[in-house]
Amino acid sequence: MPVKPEVPADLLVQVPISDRRAETYRDLAVLATEHLNSAQLANAKIGAIAEVLGPQ
């Protein structure tokens, strides 16, 4: 019988992406930083899930 690995619930929550509207170059820089942070968090979650699941 296969064992289902337990993935922590916080790793399964979607990473929000900012819907901020850029009106200035500063806003655009802030938006780019927010998107980069979201992507980095999502990648970290994917890596953590991969560790839980182990080699496939």
Sine and cosine of phi, psi and omega as CSV:
sin_phi,cos_phi,sin_psi,cos_psi,sin_omega,cos_omega
0.00,0.00,0.84,-0.55,-0.01,-1.00
-0.91,0.40,0.59,-0.81,0.04,-1.00
-0.99,-0.14,0.79,-0.62,0.01,-1.00
-1.00,0.07,0.87,-0.49,0.01,-1.00
-0.93,0.37,0.53,-0.85,0.03,-1.00
-1.00,-0.03,0.89,-0.47,0.06,-1.00
-0.98,-0.20,0.82,-0.57,0.01,-1.00
-0.82,0.57,0.66,-0.75,-0.08,-1.00
-0.84,0.54,-0.59,0.81,-0.04,-1.00
-0.91,0.41,-0.37,0.93,0.04,-1.00
-0.98,0.20,-0.27,0.96,-0.04,-1.00
-0.99,-0.14,-0.02,1.00,0.01,-1.00
-0.99,0.11,0.74,-0.68,0.01,-1.00
-0.88,0.48,0.55,-0.83,0.06,-1.00
-1.00,0.05,0.85,-0.53,-0.02,-1.00
-0.93,0.37,0.57,-0.82,0.08,-1.00
-0.91,-0.41,0.75,-0.66,-0.06,-1.00
-0.86,0.51,0.64,-0.77,0.09,-1.00
-0.94,-0.34,0.35,0.93,0.02,-1.00
-0.84,0.54,0.60,-0.80,0.06,-1.00
-0.99,-0.17,0.80,-0.60,-0.01,-1.00
-1.00,0.04,0.83,-0.55,0.04,-1.00
-0.91,-0.42,-0.30,0.96,0.02,-1.00
-0.74,-0.67,0.19,-0.98,0.06,-1.00
-0.89,0.46,-0.57,0.82,0.04,-1.00
-0.90,0.44,-0.71,0.71,0.05,-1.00
-0.85,0.52,-0.65,0.76,0.00,-1.00
-0.90,0.43,-0.65,0.76,0.04,-1.00
-0.91,0.42,-0.67,0.75,0.03,-1.00
-0.90,0.44,-0.69,0.72,0.01,-1.00
-0.88,0.47,-0.69,0.72,0.03,-1.00
-0.88,0.48,-0.65,0.76,0.02,-1.00
-0.91,0.41,-0.67,0.74,0.03,-1.00
-0.89,0.46,-0.66,0.75,0.01,-1.00
-0.92,0.39,-0.64,0.77,0.04,-1.00
-0.89,0.46,-0.70,0.71,0.02,-1.00
-0.88,0.47,-0.65,0.76,0.03,-1.00
-0.89,0.45,-0.68,0.73,0.00,-1.00
-0.91,0.42,-0.66,0.75,0.02,-1.00
-0.90,0.43,-0.66,0.75,0.03,-1.00
-0.91,0.42,-0.68,0.73,0.02,-1.00
-0.89,0.46,-0.68,0.74,0.03,-1.00
-0.90,0.43,-0.61,0.79,0.04,-1.00
-0.91,0.42,-0.65,0.76,0.03,-1.00
-0.90,0.44,-0.67,0.74,0.02,-1.00
-0.88,0.48,-0.68,0.73,0.03,-1.00
-0.89,0.46,-0.65,0.76,0.00,-1.00
-0.92,0.40,-0.65,0.76,0.03,-1.00
-0.90,0.43,-0.66,0.75,0.04,-1.00
-0.86,0.51,-0.62,0.79,0.04,-1.00
-0.91,0.42,-0.66,0.75,0.00,-1.00
-0.90,0.44,-0.69,0.73,-0.04,-1.00
-0.96,0.29,-0.47,0.88,0.01,-1.00
0.97,0.23,-0.10,-1.00,-0.03,-1.00
-0.90,0.44,0.62,-0.79,-0.03,-1.00
-0.96,-0.28,0.00,0.00,0.00,0.00
